[in-house]
Protein backbone atom coordinates (compact mmCIF):
# COMPACT_ATOMS: atom_id res chain seq x y z
CA UNK A 1 0.00 0.00 0.00
CA UNK A 2 1.11 3.48 -0.75
CA UNK A 3 1.02 6.23 1.79
CA UNK A 4 -2.00 7.80 0.09
CA UNK A 5 -3.86 4.48 0.17
CA UNK A 6 -3.13 4.12 3.87
CA UNK A 7 -4.43 7.65 4.56
CA UNK A 8 -7.56 6.95 2.52
CA UNK A 9 -8.11 3.68 4.42
CA UNK A 10 -7.90 5.40 7.81
CA UNK A 11 -10.11 8.28 6.70
CA UNK A 12 -12.82 5.75 5.71
CA UNK A 13 -12.51 4.10 9.14
CA UNK A 14 -12.97 7.45 10.87
CA UNK A 15 -16.14 8.08 8.88
CA UNK A 16 -17.63 4.78 10.04
CA UNK A 17 -17.34 5.22 13.78
CA UNK A 18 -19.41 2.58 15.54
CA UNK A 19 -22.36 3.68 17.60
CA UNK A 20 -21.88 2.79 21.25
CA UNK A 21 -25.01 2.20 23.28
CA UNK A 22 -25.28 1.86 27.02
CA UNK A 23 -26.63 -1.54 28.00
CA UNK A 24 -29.71 -1.60 30.20
CA UNK A 25 -29.95 -4.64 32.46
CA UNK A 26 -33.21 -5.54 34.18
CA UNK A 27 -33.35 -5.07 37.93
CA UNK A 28 -32.39 -8.19 39.85
CA UNK A 29 -35.22 -9.50 41.97
CA UNK A 30 -35.32 -12.73 43.98
CA UNK A 31 -37.43 -15.50 42.50
CA UNK A 32 -40.88 -16.04 43.98
CA UNK A 33 -41.04 -18.43 46.94
CA UNK A 34 -37.45 -17.78 48.07
CA UNK A 35 -38.61 -16.95 51.59
CA UNK A 36 -39.79 -20.57 51.99
CA UNK A 37 -36.23 -21.83 51.46
CA UNK A 38 -34.81 -20.34 54.66
CA UNK A 39 -33.64 -23.26 56.76
CA UNK A 40 -33.06 -23.05 60.47
CA UNK A 41 -29.84 -24.25 62.09
CA UNK A 42 -31.82 -27.05 63.78
CA UNK A 43 -32.24 -28.68 60.37
CA UNK A 44 -28.46 -28.99 59.96
CA UNK A 45 -28.14 -30.87 63.25
CA UNK A 46 -30.02 -33.81 61.72
CA UNK A 47 -27.71 -34.28 58.72
CA UNK A 48 -25.55 -37.40 58.94
CA UNK A 49 -21.96 -37.24 57.64
CA UNK A 50 -19.21 -39.83 57.36
CA UNK A 51 -16.17 -39.20 59.62
CA UNK A 52 -12.92 -41.14 59.07
CA UNK A 53 -9.47 -41.02 60.60
CA UNK A 54 -6.70 -41.60 58.07
CA UNK A 55 -3.52 -42.87 59.67
CA UNK A 56 -1.66 -43.17 56.38
CA UNK A 57 -1.67 -44.81 52.99
CA UNK A 58 0.11 -47.63 51.22
CA UNK A 59 0.26 -48.86 47.64
CA UNK A 60 0.34 -52.62 47.23
CA UNK A 61 0.44 -55.03 44.32
CA UNK A 62 -2.47 -57.45 43.98
CA UNK A 63 -0.18 -60.41 44.74
CA UNK A 64 0.85 -58.74 48.03
CA UNK A 65 -2.82 -58.15 48.98
CA UNK A 66 -3.65 -61.80 48.23
CA UNK A 67 -0.80 -62.81 50.54
CA UNK A 68 -2.16 -60.87 53.54
CA UNK A 69 -3.17 -62.90 56.57
CA UNK A 70 -3.80 -62.34 60.27
CA UNK A 71 -0.72 -60.75 61.76
CA UNK A 72 0.45 -59.23 58.45
CA UNK A 73 1.85 -55.70 58.70
CA UNK A 74 1.31 -53.02 56.05
CA UNK A 75 3.82 -50.18 56.14
CA UNK A 76 2.10 -46.79 55.85
CA UNK A 77 3.55 -43.58 54.44
CA UNK A 78 3.63 -41.90 57.88
CA UNK A 79 5.91 -42.40 60.84
CA UNK A 80 4.61 -43.82 64.11
CA UNK A 81 3.31 -41.04 66.36
CA UNK A 82 2.69 -38.67 63.45
CA UNK A 83 -0.65 -36.84 63.28
CA UNK A 84 -3.63 -38.42 61.53
CA UNK A 85 -6.00 -36.71 59.10
CA UNK A 86 -9.68 -36.46 59.96
CA UNK A 87 -11.96 -36.70 56.91
CA UNK A 88 -15.59 -35.62 56.78
CA UNK A 89 -17.46 -37.02 53.76
CA UNK A 90 -14.08 -38.01 52.27
CA UNK A 91 -12.76 -34.42 52.47
CA UNK A 92 -9.81 -33.49 54.72
CA UNK A 93 -11.26 -31.50 57.59
CA UNK A 94 -8.79 -31.57 60.48
CA UNK A 95 -5.57 -33.07 61.77
CA UNK A 96 -5.09 -34.64 65.16
CA UNK A 97 -3.21 -36.93 67.50
CA UNK A 98 -4.26 -40.56 67.85
CA UNK A 99 -5.22 -41.33 71.46
CA UNK A 100 -6.37 -44.46 73.26
CA UNK A 101 -9.59 -44.22 75.29
CA UNK A 102 -10.19 -47.45 77.17
CA UNK A 103 -10.10 -50.13 74.48
CA UNK A 104 -10.84 -47.69 71.64
CA UNK A 105 -8.83 -45.31 69.52
CA UNK A 106 -9.75 -41.65 69.18
CA UNK A 107 -8.43 -38.44 67.64
CA UNK A 108 -7.55 -35.33 69.64
CA UNK A 109 -7.94 -32.51 67.09
CA UNK A 110 -4.88 -30.26 66.81
CA UNK A 111 -5.96 -28.10 63.89
CA UNK A 112 -8.89 -27.59 61.53
CA UNK A 113 -8.11 -26.88 57.91
CA UNK A 114 -9.33 -23.70 56.23
CA UNK A 115 -11.74 -24.38 53.37
CA UNK A 116 -9.86 -24.65 50.07
CA UNK A 117 -6.38 -24.80 51.71
CA UNK A 118 -6.00 -28.49 52.37
C-alpha positions as a Markdown table, in Angstrom:
| # | Residue | x | y | z |
|---|---|---|---|---|
| 1 | Unk | 0.0 | 0.0 | 0.0 |
| 2 | Unk | 1.1 | 3.5 | -0.8 |
| 3 | Unk | 1.0 | 6.2 | 1.8 |
| 4 | Unk | -2.0 | 7.8 | 0.1 |
| 5 | Unk | -3.9 | 4.5 | 0.2 |
| 6 | Unk | -3.1 | 4.1 | 3.9 |
| 7 | Unk | -4.4 | 7.7 | 4.6 |
| 8 | Unk | -7.6 | 6.9 | 2.5 |
| 9 | Unk | -8.1 | 3.7 | 4.4 |
| 10 | Unk | -7.9 | 5.4 | 7.8 |
| 11 | Unk | -10.1 | 8.3 | 6.7 |
| 12 | Unk | -12.8 | 5.7 | 5.7 |
| 13 | Unk | -12.5 | 4.1 | 9.1 |
| 14 | Unk | -13.0 | 7.4 | 10.9 |
| 15 | Unk | -16.1 | 8.1 | 8.9 |
| 16 | Unk | -17.6 | 4.8 | 10.0 |
| 17 | Unk | -17.3 | 5.2 | 13.8 |
| 18 | Unk | -19.4 | 2.6 | 15.5 |
| 19 | Unk | -22.4 | 3.7 | 17.6 |
| 20 | Unk | -21.9 | 2.8 | 21.2 |
| 21 | Unk | -25.0 | 2.2 | 23.3 |
| 22 | Unk | -25.3 | 1.9 | 27.0 |
| 23 | Unk | -26.6 | -1.5 | 28.0 |
| 24 | Unk | -29.7 | -1.6 | 30.2 |
| 25 | Unk | -30.0 | -4.6 | 32.5 |
| 26 | Unk | -33.2 | -5.5 | 34.2 |
| 27 | Unk | -33.4 | -5.1 | 37.9 |
| 28 | Unk | -32.4 | -8.2 | 39.8 |
| 29 | Unk | -35.2 | -9.5 | 42.0 |
| 30 | Unk | -35.3 | -12.7 | 44.0 |
| 31 | Unk | -37.4 | -15.5 | 42.5 |
| 32 | Unk | -40.9 | -16.0 | 44.0 |
| 33 | Unk | -41.0 | -18.4 | 46.9 |
| 34 | Unk | -37.4 | -17.8 | 48.1 |
| 35 | Unk | -38.6 | -16.9 | 51.6 |
| 36 | Unk | -39.8 | -20.6 | 52.0 |
| 37 | Unk | -36.2 | -21.8 | 51.5 |
| 38 | Unk | -34.8 | -20.3 | 54.7 |
| 39 | Unk | -33.6 | -23.3 | 56.8 |
| 40 | Unk | -33.1 | -23.1 | 60.5 |
| 41 | Unk | -29.8 | -24.2 | 62.1 |
| 42 | Unk | -31.8 | -27.1 | 63.8 |
| 43 | Unk | -32.2 | -28.7 | 60.4 |
| 44 | Unk | -28.5 | -29.0 | 60.0 |
| 45 | Unk | -28.1 | -30.9 | 63.2 |
| 46 | Unk | -30.0 | -33.8 | 61.7 |
| 47 | Unk | -27.7 | -34.3 | 58.7 |
| 48 | Unk | -25.5 | -37.4 | 58.9 |
| 49 | Unk | -22.0 | -37.2 | 57.6 |
| 50 | Unk | -19.2 | -39.8 | 57.4 |
| 51 | Unk | -16.2 | -39.2 | 59.6 |
| 52 | Unk | -12.9 | -41.1 | 59.1 |
| 53 | Unk | -9.5 | -41.0 | 60.6 |
| 54 | Unk | -6.7 | -41.6 | 58.1 |
| 55 | Unk | -3.5 | -42.9 | 59.7 |
| 56 | Unk | -1.7 | -43.2 | 56.4 |
| 57 | Unk | -1.7 | -44.8 | 53.0 |
| 58 | Unk | 0.1 | -47.6 | 51.2 |
| 59 | Unk | 0.3 | -48.9 | 47.6 |
| 60 | Unk | 0.3 | -52.6 | 47.2 |
| 61 | Unk | 0.4 | -55.0 | 44.3 |
| 62 | Unk | -2.5 | -57.5 | 44.0 |
| 63 | Unk | -0.2 | -60.4 | 44.7 |
| 64 | Unk | 0.8 | -58.7 | 48.0 |
| 65 | Unk | -2.8 | -58.2 | 49.0 |
| 66 | Unk | -3.6 | -61.8 | 48.2 |
| 67 | Unk | -0.8 | -62.8 | 50.5 |
| 68 | Unk | -2.2 | -60.9 | 53.5 |
| 69 | Unk | -3.2 | -62.9 | 56.6 |
| 70 | Unk | -3.8 | -62.3 | 60.3 |
| 71 | Unk | -0.7 | -60.7 | 61.8 |
| 72 | Unk | 0.5 | -59.2 | 58.4 |
| 73 | Unk | 1.9 | -55.7 | 58.7 |
| 74 | Unk | 1.3 | -53.0 | 56.0 |
| 75 | Unk | 3.8 | -50.2 | 56.1 |
| 76 | Unk | 2.1 | -46.8 | 55.8 |
| 77 | Unk | 3.6 | -43.6 | 54.4 |
| 78 | Unk | 3.6 | -41.9 | 57.9 |
| 79 | Unk | 5.9 | -42.4 | 60.8 |
| 80 | Unk | 4.6 | -43.8 | 64.1 |
| 81 | Unk | 3.3 | -41.0 | 66.4 |
| 82 | Unk | 2.7 | -38.7 | 63.4 |
| 83 | Unk | -0.7 | -36.8 | 63.3 |
| 84 | Unk | -3.6 | -38.4 | 61.5 |
| 85 | Unk | -6.0 | -36.7 | 59.1 |
| 86 | Unk | -9.7 | -36.5 | 60.0 |
| 87 | Unk | -12.0 | -36.7 | 56.9 |
| 88 | Unk | -15.6 | -35.6 | 56.8 |
| 89 | Unk | -17.5 | -37.0 | 53.8 |
| 90 | Unk | -14.1 | -38.0 | 52.3 |
| 91 | Unk | -12.8 | -34.4 | 52.5 |
| 92 | Unk | -9.8 | -33.5 | 54.7 |
| 93 | Unk | -11.3 | -31.5 | 57.6 |
| 94 | Unk | -8.8 | -31.6 | 60.5 |
| 95 | Unk | -5.6 | -33.1 | 61.8 |
| 96 | Unk | -5.1 | -34.6 | 65.2 |
| 97 | Unk | -3.2 | -36.9 | 67.5 |
| 98 | Unk | -4.3 | -40.6 | 67.8 |
| 99 | Unk | -5.2 | -41.3 | 71.5 |
| 100 | Unk | -6.4 | -44.5 | 73.3 |
| 101 | Unk | -9.6 | -44.2 | 75.3 |
| 102 | Unk | -10.2 | -47.4 | 77.2 |
| 103 | Unk | -10.1 | -50.1 | 74.5 |
| 104 | Unk | -10.8 | -47.7 | 71.6 |
| 105 | Unk | -8.8 | -45.3 | 69.5 |
| 106 | Unk | -9.7 | -41.7 | 69.2 |
| 107 | Unk | -8.4 | -38.4 | 67.6 |
| 108 | Unk | -7.6 | -35.3 | 69.6 |
| 109 | Unk | -7.9 | -32.5 | 67.1 |
| 110 | Unk | -4.9 | -30.3 | 66.8 |
| 111 | Unk | -6.0 | -28.1 | 63.9 |
| 112 | Unk | -8.9 | -27.6 | 61.5 |
| 113 | Unk | -8.1 | -26.9 | 57.9 |
| 114 | Unk | -9.3 | -23.7 | 56.2 |
| 115 | Unk | -11.7 | -24.4 | 53.4 |
| 116 | Unk | -9.9 | -24.6 | 50.1 |
| 117 | Unk | -6.4 | -24.8 | 51.7 |
| 118 | Unk | -6.0 | -28.5 | 52.4 |
